[in-house]
């Protein structure tokens, strides 16, 4: 991956949002990823510093701000340096007593 033109699917894989790069590409193609609020279906979409990536996973939605890129996929600690979690609380229906 070129540091000048980082792909969305590769960034999702490096940030450990999914287990494989092909799974990241499928997630994007299925329309379950937004960049700065706009849905994209192109795994090769260019990601830039400061972009907000919304990922709809099976169990939750993650809102991530891009803070860096990596040449290779690393461990969880190095992956966490690639983004800042925007929403940390699970969103769900509120229960009333």
N, C-alpha and C positions, 0 to 999 in steps of 0.2 A: 504494500500500500504506500502510495506517495504521501508524504506529509503535506504536500501542497494541495492535494485533491482527495481528502479522506472520504471514502464511501460510507453511506449510512449503514449498510449491512455489516461492514467490517467494524465500524465504530461500536455498534450494538454488541457484536461478538467480543471485541476487546474489553468493553465495559461489563462483560459477563451478565448481560440481560438474558441471553440464551446460551445453550450449550455448544451449538455449532454455527458456523457461518451460513450454511444452507438453511438452517432454522431461522436465522435472522432475515435472510432473503425472503423466505416464505411468509414471515410475519409482515414484512413490508408489502409484499405483493398482495396479501390478503386485506390490505387497507387498515391494519391495526396499529399503524405508526403515523404520528403527525410531527411535523417540524414547524415550529413557530405558529402552531395552530392550524396549519394547512396539511390536509391528508396527502401523502405521497404514496405511489405504488411502484416507485423506481428504486430498487436496491442500490443503484449507483448514484443516488442523489447525494450531492456534495454537502457535507456537514462543516459548519464553521464554528469557531470559538464564540460562545455566548448564545448559540442556538438553544431553544428549549425543545426537547424531544419528549413527546408523550407516547408511551408504549402501553397498549392494552394487552396485558397478559391474561391467562386463564383465571387467576384468582384475584388480580388487582390491577390497578392502573398506576404506572410510575411516571412521574413528571421529573425529567432530568435536564439540568443545564450543562451544556458541554463546556468543560474547563480545560480539556487537554486531549492529546492524541498519543498513540503508542505505535511503535514499529512492529511490535509483536504482542501476542496475548500473554499476559502475565498472571500472577496470583491475584487473589481477591483484594489485597492491600494496594497493589499497583493499579488495579482496575478502578478502585474507588477514587483515584486521583484524576480520572478522566471526566468525572461529572460531580455535580452537587445536587443532591436530592432536594427537590423543591417541596414535595409533599411527603411527610413522613408518617402521618396518621392514616390508618385505613379509612377509606370513605365507604360508607354504607348507610342503609336506612337507619334513621335515629329511632330509638325505642322510647316510648313514653310510659311512665309508670301509672 
